[in-house]
């Protein structure tokens, strides 16, 4: 990509983001109270002018106009830096304003007795005013913006490129024709598969101890896909007791790989945290005794014969014969080490005719596409440039299917990137074409992934949260998380991400593209390649345990080269403008000392992910509290020495994400978490019980996770705290409902307005006379999927009875609801899959037979009325006498236990495949479980 265009695109995005914030009514009012109205007008004028000039470069590039003066790059980048500097000042002012709001809210919520104490506690939480030096700095920045824009504008005039301004007005806005609902590309079997399958079957039935079979081929040629097809082949599956798949990548670590093998063959093994290779190998040998195995080592790079032999040592000592290891690698030298050269499979690009069918399927969704003759002719010419590479085909096809016009396809065919091919098998230009055709916001989102190591397994929701924290996701019509999810799905659809079980990965070659385009923005430090540090770097990721396990957890040795890389980062003077910093993994005290010094130089960091060690926990936590611009904070701590989080974290008012999922031994939260008014995600270890420790949680109006809320009589834990928490998603468990006194209090929680909730649990600790009216006030939203009620001792509420409103329920569990005599109308629970009735001592009849008339014959039934109910559990229902299940045609599991009065059971499915578990029902006839 043209560096001038790239710099101008980034700068335009930063300018637009800053302008949008300055036009926000809240920020304008805030700046006005600081007496900055005139300064703001000057600032907006300077930014608008910069945006017009810099933006014209992006528009010109899109129109095919190239800038000859490459010396403008630093000037354009300087505009970006100045805009970021201005954003920092505004951000600081917002921080102080949030601090004042927190102080007023907390004092308002306190009674008169504690107000003075609270006021003292909150003193110093915010400075309240922007400094005079900040105002002067903003003025200097505005002047600098004007000067640089003069330089850029004059350069454009000299090159007679003022026509770029016109290009801004002439960009096409025609709607594009797209292929809707494109289907996943079907599997095109490679001819090599049959030979590999036959070799494996022959070896499995022989007396050979171990066969190692390498598949060698270029990146993206389909090695992993071929190995997976072999791995899943029914004939292959029938030959082995155990199958194991391990992704290796460049990170060949015998300990990690041994752990990976044990996770497959002995998931409950007791020494899961050990780093002793000898212990691991003895465990592998023990669990593989008399079991034939197939092991796939995907994407291997290691060329050390010694390390390879270490890994194989326990695999060669099993009693079983016919074991097979399948290796995929790009390097012939790896094949030479791992197996006999005559056994390796050389995988090249797909054959021309088959590849065209594959490419056509990737574009149109099916290989026998007819018509579109001109497009197909162009497509064949493009296919010829892809050298039979499936990854390149998927990437370019995703681009082509978005616009089925000849002009657009010819533009792809004639792109300059094809001229950059260095070899016959070079597909990077094809992948870069796909990247270059992304909208800028998607380019920005994808390029940020270069901050992570190759082979990293991305959690979709976590990555989206980081994007949001950096302001990369902007959408006024949708929730930010929904907009981020749409963007992520778009990148998946364009083949930039690939699903790997519940995670997503970026192919190594796509990662190379990301690193190339983000070279001046993102720096990935993983202990392997030498660093190339630019002063424009804004995001740094340090991964101490990714390659070669640089630091071992039990024996943490000093690693000088890693320290040198940290020194190089410090010497480049990039820390003051750094926006993301990640330190993931273990490290020694020498590295820690240098890293602590690094933290002290940060001033605008917005994302901070830290692995904390026992020897530096105090100093790192004390460093965090000064980062007032933080939006995303993740802290990891795995020591047996329990350490609470400092209250000072609660002063990071901009914080949107606090992730302490991996903080061991945490049994409480900082006292004033509710001060974090912008918090959207509080991710805690375990089931989420820590959420119930948040006093005044109602202040966190953007919060999207609240797993548990404990109603208490003390201030800050009233059920009304839930009133405005209408963004919470997933599950919510409300405990201590005996502390709710009446319908009005229950209604104040506005449970019905929580439209994003999927699961709701309501629990009483002891009986209260007002349970019925409280339960009426807790009516959920109609879209609720799972309802769990515990220790409710009154009659069935109307919203579960005669005024039923929860027709979308998928599971219903009523436990120890001793006063309920009636159940919901099951004919309105079409989507119910699981029903659990436990300790329902007043229940006398369970009747799910709405398709039967009074004569007990089948009434007319329609398919859309049939229940999906597959699992029924009825336990300790002492008054229950009758169960009718005629309408449970999908039933697969029926459990009935300890129902002493039950004497009548009918309507069991006539078809087989139902698992019955009926116990301790003495009144039930022995032959009741019959069809």
HELIX and SHEET records of a PDB file:
HELIX    1   1 UNK A    3  UNK A   23  1                                  21    
HELIX    2   2 UNK A   25  UNK A   33  1                                   9    
HELIX    3   3 UNK A   37  UNK A   62  1                                  26    
HELIX    4   4 UNK A   72  UNK A  109  1                                  38    
HELIX    5   5 UNK A  112  UNK A  122  1                                  11    
HELIX    6   6 UNK A  132  UNK A  158  1                                  27    
HELIX    7   7 UNK A  163  UNK A  170  1                                   8    
HELIX    8   8 UNK A  192  UNK A  204  1                                  13    
HELIX    9   9 UNK A  223  UNK A  232  1                                  10    
HELIX   10  10 UNK A  234  UNK A  237  1                                   4    
HELIX   11  11 UNK A  254  UNK A  265  1                                  12    
HELIX   12  12 UNK A  277  UNK A  287  1                                  11    
HELIX   13  13 UNK A  305  UNK A  312  1                                   8    
HELIX   14  14 UNK A  314  UNK A  316  5                                   3    
HELIX   15  15 UNK A  332  UNK A  338  1                                   7    
HELIX   16  16 UNK A  341  UNK A  343  5                                   3    
HELIX   17  17 UNK A  352  UNK A  364  1                                  13    
HELIX   18  18 UNK A  373  UNK A  384  1                                  12    
HELIX   19  19 UNK A  390  UNK A  400  1                                  11    
HELIX   20  20 UNK A  406  UNK A  413  1                                   8    
HELIX   21  21 UNK A  416  UNK A  420  5                                   5    
HELIX   22  22 UNK A  428  UNK A  436  1                                   9    
HELIX   23  23 UNK A  440  UNK A  447  1                                   8    
HELIX   24  24 UNK A  448  UNK A  451  5                                   4    
HELIX   25  25 UNK A  460  UNK A  469  1                                  10    
HELIX   26  26 UNK A  480  UNK A  493  1                                  14    
HELIX   27  27 UNK A  508  UNK A  517  1                                  10    
HELIX   28  28 UNK A  560  UNK A  571  1                                  12    
HELIX   29  29 UNK A  575  UNK A  577  5                                   3    
HELIX   30  30 UNK A  589  UNK A  599  1                                  11    
HELIX   31  31 UNK A  617  UNK A  624  1                                   8    
HELIX   32  32 UNK A  647  UNK A  651  5                                   5    
HELIX   33  33 UNK A  673  UNK A  675  5                                   3    
HELIX   34  34 UNK A  689  UNK A  693  5                                   5    
HELIX   35  35 UNK A  697  UNK A  699  5                                   3    
HELIX   36  36 UNK A  719  UNK A  722  5                                   4    
HELIX   37  37 UNK A  737  UNK A  739  5                                   3    
HELIX   38  38 UNK A  743  UNK A  747  1                                   5    
HELIX   39  39 UNK A  751  UNK A  753  5                                   3    
HELIX   40  40 UNK A  771  UNK A  777  1                                   7    
HELIX   41  41 UNK A  798  UNK A  800  5                                   3    
HELIX   42  42 UNK A  826  UNK A  828  5                                   3    
HELIX   43  43 UNK A  863  UNK A  865  5                                   3    
SHEET    1   A 5 UNK A 242  UNK A 249  0                                        
SHEET    2   A 5 UNK A 293  UNK A 300  1                                        
SHEET    3   A 5 UNK A 323  UNK A 329  1                                        
SHEET    4   A 5 UNK A 210  UNK A 217  1                                        
SHEET    5   A 5 UNK A 345  UNK A 347  1                                        
SHEET    1   B 2 UNK A 498  UNK A 500  0                                        
SHEET    2   B 2 UNK A 503  UNK A 505 -1                                        
SHEET    1   C 7 UNK A 522  UNK A 525  0                                        
SHEET    2   C 7 UNK A 539  UNK A 543  1                                        
SHEET    3   C 7 UNK A 580  UNK A 584  1                                        
SHEET    4   C 7 UNK A 607  UNK A 612  1                                        
SHEET    5   C 7 UNK A 632  UNK A 637  1                                        
SHEET    6   C 7 UNK A 657  UNK A 660  1                                        
SHEET    7   C 7 UNK A 681  UNK A 684  1                                        
SHEET    1   D 9 UNK A 708  UNK A 710  0                                        
SHEET    2   D 9 UNK A 730  UNK A 735  1                                        
SHEET    3   D 9 UNK A 757  UNK A 763  1                                        
SHEET    4   D 9 UNK A 786  UNK A 790  1                                        
SHEET    5   D 9 UNK A 811  UNK A 815  1                                        
SHEET    6   D 9 UNK A 834  UNK A 838  1                                        
SHEET    7   D 9 UNK A 871  UNK A 875  1                                        
SHEET    8   D 9 UNK A 893  UNK A 897  1                                        
SHEET    9   D 9 UNK A 915  UNK A 919  1                                        
SHEET    1   E 3 UNK A 845  UNK A 847  0                                        
SHEET    2   E 3 UNK A 882  UNK A 884  1                                        
SHEET    3   E 3 UNK A 904  UNK A 906  1                                        
END                                                                             
